[in-house]
């Protein structure tokens, strides 16, 4: 007689997974609070959308320059310890943002410098954190764990920008937001320290060019992983409108910093809803084709947002943007982990993170640059159209991705159930 499928909530039976979800929740709230405060503070000082793009550039450069090192660190040292050290560093950089916000200077370069330090700490944390998840739950629960992780992320992403905008508006400045973020990162550091899992050293070979480049080589040869991560890169690079939300809130919709918080939260409402649905009802067929279709919807909804002058229509469009993007996130994150051997997950995750960082931070740079050239609204509309075109090209160029059916654990990537 066949055994019953595991409960959708089964991953939460594992203590370390619960602690990890707490870390993810607090860290995401802190990160997005800071994002709202930094964006508004920079735009208030310069009133130039290009300077908003520079915020993304200063966060992207450390990620790409350190990508080979960060993945290697995640595979060579205990991943839990790496994440803990990085979260302590994130708390410290939040305090630096607080100190600069209390100064009387008007230059934005101190903010750029601190955000570069912030990006360095995050660059080491992300591949180690992603590669840690398969060690927290049994293999059969991994896909569900990814969906729950995305749900928790989006729940925090709903709260984070709104809380950040609320604190900024009530306090009349960014300092309160930065101080709150430092406290949240500090608490998350203690939750990491309480985790019992110990991954130890996964990569047994010595440091060499071969081991440093192993993640890049693996992604290049695996067309499913390559297609999924580069699809996200180009779709969000062209179609991302998040960097220009301060301009929409300030000049187009005229809703102020509190309204900016709601605009930043809207995509997470859609994404969080979809993530919960996927956690209870995982994608069992046509996963690749569904991913491609949802990225096309992402581009179309971006066009609607770009043209809207009504706050409620803009919020609705951003909800659809987040909902469609979440399908791509779950499929991509699951594919990257299940198709990768355990000893290489840190390096492959680091490569994946470079593409994600390029789509987000470098996408902010692209948005700021095109907005300064063509205007804010044309930049968003043309970007959404470009995202739809990218989907059509990928459906033709990566048939392996289009044909992916299920998100079952692949034999090459199976790991033993955690003992903690």
N, C-alpha and C positions, 0 to 999 in steps of 0.2 A: 504494500500500500504506500503510495507516494506521501512524503511528509508535507505538512502545510508550509506555505511560504512564510518567511519571517515577517514579523510585524513591521509596519512602516516606522515605528518608533524604537525598534530594537537597538539601534546604535546608541541610544541614550542609556542603555543598561550598563555601559562601560564608563567608569568614573573619569578616566583620562579624556574621553571624548567630551563629556560634559564640561570639564574644565577648559578644554580647548575651545568649545563653543563660547564659553564666557570670555576667554581671551579675544576671540574673533569679534564678539559683540562690542566689548569695551574699546578695542583697538580701532574698529571701524568708526564708532561714534567719534572718538577723538580725532581720527584722521579727517573725517568730513567736516567736523566743526572747524578745524584749522583751515581746511580748504575754503570754506565760506568766508572766514575772517580774513585770510590772506588775499583772496580775490577782491573783496570789498575794500580792504585797506589800500591795496595797490591802485585800484581804479579811482578811489577818492583822491589819492595823491597825484595821479598823472592824468586821469581822464583819457587815457590812450589804450584802445583795445590791444594794440601790439604788446604793451607791457604785461597784459594778462597772459599773452602767449609765451612771454619770456619766463613766467613762473613755471610753465610746463617744461620748457627747454632745460631749465636748471635742475629739474627733477629727473628728466630723461637721460641727460648725459652721464651721470654717475652709474645709472643702471646698465647702460650699454658698455661703458668703459670697464666695469667691474664684473660683467656677466660671467666670464669664464672662471673668475676667482670665487664668486659667491656660490656658484653651483658646486665647485670643487670643495669648498668649505662645508657645504651641507652634506656631502657624501663622505668627507674625511673625519669630521668631528660629530659628537653627539648632537643631533638636531634639536633636541629640547633645550640644551644649554645654549646653542647658537641663537635660538629664538629669544630666550630670556635675556641675554646680553643686549640684543638688538632693541628689545622693548624698553630696557633701561636707558639706552641711548636716545630713543625716541622721546622719552619723558624729558631728558636733558635738553634736547633741541627745542621742545615746546617751551621750556623755561627761558631759553635764549630768545625765542620770539616774544615772550612776555617782556623781557628786559628791553628789547629794542622798541617795543610799542610804547613803553613808558618814557622814551627819550623824546626830545623836542625836534629831532631831525625830520626832514621831509623826503630824503632820498630813499629810493626803493632798493638800492643795492644791498644794504644789510639784510633785507628780507630774502633776496635772491641767494645770498651766501648761506644763510641759515637753512633755507629750503634745500640747498645742495647737500648740506650735512644730514638733513632729514632723509633725503633720498638715498644717501649712502647706507644709513642704518636700515632703511626699508629694503634696500637691494639685497642685503644679507639675510634679512628676516624672511622674505617671501618664498624663496626656493626651499629653505629649510622647513618652513611652516607647511607648505604644500606637500612636500615629500614625507612629512611626519604623519599625515592622516592615515595612510594604509597601515601604519603600526598601531593605530588606536582601536581599530575594529577588525573583525574577521573579514576575509575577502568577499564573502557573499553579501556583506552589508556595505561595501565600499561605495557603490553607486548611490545608495540611499544616503550615506554619510555626506557625499558631495552635495546632494540636493539640499540636505538639512543645513550644511555649512553655508550654502548660498542663501537659504531662507534666513538664517541668523544674520548673515551679512546685510541682506536687504532690509531686515527689520531695523538693524542699527542705522542703515543708510537713510531710512525714513526719518528716524529720530535725530540723527546727527546734524544734518544741515538745518533742520527746523530749530533745534536747540541752539546751534551756533548763531543763526540769525537772530533768534530771540534774545540771547545773552548780549550779542553785539548791539542790538537796538535799544535794550533797556539800560545797558551800561554806557552807551554812547561811545564805544571804542572796542578795539580788539583784545585788549589786555586780559579781560575776564575770560574770553574764549580760550586764549592760550594757556592760562593758568589752569582752567578746568581740564583741558586736554592733557596737561602734564600729570595731573592727579589720576586721570583714567589710565594712562599708560603705566603709571607706577603700580596701580592696583593689578593690572593685567600681568605685570612682571611677577608679582607674588603668586598669581594663579598658575603661571608657567612653572614656577619653582615647586609648586605642590603636586605636579604631575609625576607619576611613578614610572612612566615609560622611559627606557634607555635604549636608544638605537645603537649606540657605540659607533665604531668605524665601519662604514659600509664598503667603501672602496679600499681594497687590500693592496693594490699596486702602488708603487711609489709615484711621486710627482714627476710628470713628464709632459711633453707636448701632446702625446697620445691621450693621456688621461684628461688633460685640460680640454682637449677638443672633442672628446668622446660624445658629449651631449650634442654638439653641433652636427657631427657626422651622423649620429643616430637619427636626429630629426630630419636631416636632409634625405636620408635613405628611406625613411618611413613616410610615404606620401600621404597617408591618412592624417598623421600628426602635422606634417608640413602644411597640408591644405587647410586644416582647421585653425592653426594659429595664425597663418598669413591671411586667411579670410577675415579674421577678427581685426588684424592689423589694418588692412586697407579699408574695410567697411567703416570702422570707427575713426580712422585717420581722416577720412573724407567727410563722414556723416556726423561726427561728434559736435554737438552744439553746447556742451556743458561749459566750456571756457568762456563763452559769450553770454552766459546767463546774467552776469552782473550788468552788461550793457542793456539786455532786454529789461531787466528789473529797474534799471535806473532811467533809461532814456525812451524805451519803446512802450513797455507796459506800465511804467511809473508806479511800482509797488513797493519800493524801498527795500532795506535789508531784510525785514521780516518776510516780505513777499519773495525775496530771493531764496530764503530758506525753504519756503514751500515749493518753489520751482525746482530747487535742487532735490527735494524729497520726492517729487512726483514720479520720476523714473523708478525709484525704489519701491513705490507702492505697487506698480505693475510687476516689477521684477520679483518682489517678495511673494506676491500672490501666486505667480507662476511657479516659483521655486517650491512652495508648499504643495501645490498640485502635483508637481513632478515627484516630490518625496513620497506622496501617497500612491501615485500612479506613474511609475517610471516609464520612460519611452521603451517600448518592447519591439517596435518595428519602425522602419523608415527613419531612423534617427538622423542620418546624414541629409536626406532630402528635406526633412523637417527643419533642420538647422539652416539650410540654404534659404528656404521659404521665409523663415522668420527674420533672417538678416535683410531680405528684400523688404519685408514689412517695416523693419527698423528704418530703412532709408526713406520709405514713403511717409512714415510718421514724422520724420525729421523735416521733410518738405512742408508738411502741414504746420508744424510748429513755427518754422521760419516765416511763413506767410501770415500767421495769426496775429491779430491785434486785440484779441479778447482773452482775458486772464483764464477763464474757465476752459476755453478751447485749447489754449496753450498747455494748461495742466493736463487735459485729457490726452493731447498728443504726446506729452512726455511720459504719461503712464503707459501708453502703447509702445513707445520707444524702449522703456525699461522691460516691459513684459516680453517683447520679441527678442531683446538682447539676452535675457536670462536663459532662454532655450539654448542659444549659442554658447553661453558660458558653461552650462551644465554639461552639454555634449563635449565641448572642448576639454574642460578640466578632467572629465572622466576618461576620455580617450588618451590624454597625455599620461595619466597615471596607470591605467590598466594595460596600456601597450608598451610600458617601459619596465625593464628589470629593476628590482628594488635597489640594487647598488648604484644605479645610474639616475634615480629619480631626482636627486638634487640638481644635477647638471642639466637634465632635460627640462626640469621645471624652471631653471634659470634661463635657458634659451627661450622657453615659452614666455617667461616674464619680460624678456626684452621686447618681444613682439607686442605683448599687452601694454608695456610701458610706452612703446612707440605709438600705439594706437591711442593711448590716453594722453600722456604728457606731450609727446611730439604732435599729437592731434590738436592739443591746445595751442601749440606754437603755430600750426598750420591755420587754425581758425583765426587766431589773432592777426596773422599776416594777411590772409585773404580778406578779412574784414577791413583792414586798413587800406587794402587796394581797391576792393569793389564795394565796400559797405557791409554792414552787419547782416542784413537780411539776404542779399544775394549770396554771401558766403555760406550761410546755413542752407539755403535752398539748393545751390549748386552741389554742395557736399552731400545732401540727401540723394540727389539724382545720381551722383557718382557712386554711392554705395550700392544702389540698385544695379548699375552697370557692372560693378565688381562681382556681384552674385552671378550674373549671367555668364561672365567670363570663367568663374570658378566652376560652375556647373559643367562647363565644356572641358576645362583644363584638368580638373581633378575628378575623374569619374569614380576613383576609389572612394573618395569622400562621399559622393552622391549615393553610392551603393551600400554604405554602412547601414546595417539593419538594427542590431541590438548593441547594448552597452555592457555586455558580459565580460567578466574578467578573462583576459587572455592568458594562456598557459605560460608564456615567457615572463609574465609579470606577477605571477602568483606569489604570495607571501604567506608565512605561517600566521595563525591567529595570535594576537597579542597575549602575553602571559600576565600582564599587569592587572 
